[in-house]
Amino acid sequence: MIDLHTHSLFSDGELIPAELVRRAVTRGYTAIAITDHADHSNLEFIVLNVLKTVKAIAPYVPIAVIPGVEITHVPPPLIADLVREARSIGATFVVIHGETIVEPVQEGTNRAGIEAGADLIAHPGLITDEDLRLAKETGITLEITARKGHCLSNGHVAKKAAALGIPLTVNTDAHSPSDLISHDFAVEVLRSAGLDEDDVSRALSNAQRLVETALRR
């Protein structure tokens, strides 16, 4: 299992990063990104402290641990600057909190994240055809999520993205230990979104590609 969207106590998760990683190990993970919610108030705190933790524990854990961040509920015109800042201080995987249908995310957030060159648009909701075309052009990845509520638009995202050949991946958006899932359940989530076997395989391969890219940064 590769999970590129999780949360620790540095935002609204339940676990400190080291325990989150340990729990992931016991669930059979091969890679995890710690991507706590951030805006201008806490971006530096999150990135630097996650990075510090990752550097300390990485030699002693059998999985890849990626220091990331999820830019969350930030006004769209400000997203690009935060993406650049996050990368400049050490985040190797940048997630945008997309326009989920279960939260009042500002319209234009998906577009701003795509244009900013983030790595992943999380739970992009009823993403528009125009934004999908832009995602196709840039090669950005869209998320199929296992998280309750956010997953309600998985079918829309999967159908539209698969038709255009937009990269997909499956993540948990984990906030608690019980949110972590097995590889087999991740496959079920992808299938339940309406993806066929080839699309499922592509999504899993894309997750590995994202990990390799993050580790090279």
N, C-alpha and C positions, 0 to 999 in steps of 0.2 A: 504494500500500500504506500502510495506517495500522496501526501496531504500538504498542499501549499497554501492553506488558509486556516490558521488556528490562533487562539487567543490565550494569554496568560494573565496573571494578576497585574501585569503592567497596564492593562486596560480593564476589561470586564470579564476576564476568565477567572476560573477558580484556583488554578495551580500556578506555582512559581515555574519558570521555564525549565529548570532541571527536572522537576517531577513530570511536567508535561512530556518532555522527551522520554523519560523513563517509561511512562505509561504507553507511549507510542511504540517503544521497543517491544514491550510485552504484547502488544497487539499485532506484531509482525510487520511493522512499518519498515521501509527501507530509506525513507526521507521524509522530513517534516520542515515546514517553514513556520516560524513564529511571527505572526503578522498582527500585532496589536493595533487597536483603533487609535488614530492620531489626527490632530489638527495642528495649528500653529502653537498651541499651548504646551504640547507634550511630545512633539516629534523628536526632538533631540534626546530627551530623557529616554524614550522608548528605544530608539535605534541604538544609542550608545550602550545602554544596559543589556539589551538583548545581544548585541555584538560581544560585549564583555563575557556574558554567560556562554555564548557559543564557542568563543576562543578557549575558554577554560575547560569545557566538558568535551569538546569535539574529539580529542585524542583517546577518550575513554568510553565512547559509546559506539555501537556497531552500525549506526545509521548516519546519513547525511543530515546535518542540522543547518538550516538556512536562516540568516538574520534578515527579517523583512519588516514590513509595516503595511497597515491598511489605512489609507487616507479616507476619512469618514466624515460625511455631512459638511464638507468644505464647499463654499460657493464655487461654482465651476470656473470663474475667471482666475481663481487662486490655485487651482490644482496643479498646473504645470510647474509653478515655482516650487511647490512642496515636493513634487516628484523629483525635481533636480536636487533639492536640498537633501532629501532622504538618501539619494544615491551618493551625494558628495560626502555624507558622514558615515557611510558604511552599509546601508541597506542594499542587499543584493537581490531582493525580490520585492517589488512594489505592487500592491493590490489597491484597486479603487473600489470603495463601497458603492456598488452600482445601484441602479434605480429599481430596487426591489418593490414589489407591489404592497408589501406589508409595513413599510416605513415611509415617512414623508421626505424622501430624498429629492433634492431639487432637480427639476427638469434640466437637462443639459449636462448632467454629471457623467453619464456614459460617454458622451461625445468628448467632453474635456479630458477624461481619462485616456481615451483612445489617442487623441491628438497629442497628449503629453508624453506618450511613449511608455506608459506603465506596462507591467508584464501581464496583468490579469484584471479583467473587469469581473468582480464577484457579483453573483446573483443579479444580472442586468435587467431582470424583469421583462416587461413588454418592449424590449429594445426595438427601435424603429428600423425600417428598411434602409434609410439613409445612413444610420449609424452602423448597421450591418455591412453595408458596402464599404464604409471607411475602415471597419475592422478587417475586412477582407484585404483591402489595399495595404494595411500596415502589418498584417500578420499577428495582431494581438490575440491572446487567448481569452475565450469566454468560459464562464464557470457553469457547470452543472453541480448543484449543491445538494448535499444530504440533509441540510438543516431545515427543520420544521418551519413552515411559513414561507421562507425564501424559496423553497422547492416548488411552490405552486406554479411558478412560471417556467419550470424546467422544460416542459413539453414545447412551449413556444420557442425557447432559446435553442433547443436541440434541433427542432424541425428546420428553423430558419438557417442556423449555422451550418448544419450538415448539407443543406441544399447548395450553399455557397462555398463550401470547403473551408470554413473558418475554423481554426484550431479550438478544440474544447478540452477541458479537463474536469475531473470530479474531485471535490474537496468536501470537508465536513463543516467548515466554519465553527470548529469545536470551541466551546466555552467551558465544558466540564468533561471529566474522564469518560462519562457515559456517551459522549458525542463521538468519540473515536470509533472507527469502524474497521472491519477487515477488508482485504482485497476483494473477496468474493461478494461482500455486500456492496462495495463500490461498483462492481460490475452490474449488480442488480439495479442500482440507482441509475446507471447509464442506460440500461435496457428499459427501465420503467419510464425514462424520458422519451422513449420511442426510437432510440438509436439501434441500427442493425449491428450485426457482429463485426462488420468491417469498420463501422464508425466507432464502436466500442474499442476495438484494437487501436485505432488511430488516436483516440483520446488517451488511452493508457501510454502509448508511445510518446505522445506530446508531453505528458507529465514528466517522463524521463528526460526529454529534451530540455524542458524548462529547468529541471534540477541541474543538468550539466551546464547550462548557460549561467545559472546563478553561481555555481561553484567556481566558474572561471573568472568571475568578477572580482 
